[in-house]
C-alpha cells in the first residue's frame, strides 16, 4: 500500500512542480497564453517562436519535477522502484509534449536525460527514515 501511495504522491508532486515551473516560464513570455491554442498550426508557430529562456525553464521543470517527485516517492515508501516509476511518468509526459509539437532536437534529448538525472539526484540525496520517524519530518 505504501508503494502505491509513494507512486501516487510522487507523480502528483512531479506534475505539480512541472506545472508551476512552466507557468513561471509562460509568465516571462505572456503572449503564449493570449493566443488560441486550439488550432494546431497556430500552436506550432507559437512553439517555434518561443525564446530560448522559456525552453530552458521548461527543461528545468522536468529536472526539478523528477527530482521532487522521486524524492517524495522514496520518502513515502523507500523503494527504488517508485523512483523509476515517477521518472518514467515524467519522461512520458515530456515526450508527449515534444513529439506532438515541433521542438529542437536538444529538447527531445533533454526530455529523456534530465528526468533520469533528477531521479538519480533524488536517490543520492534521499536517506532511509529511522524507525518511528515521521515521513516528512
Order of alpha helices (4+ residues) and beta strands (2+ residues): alpha-alpha-alpha-alpha-alpha-alpha
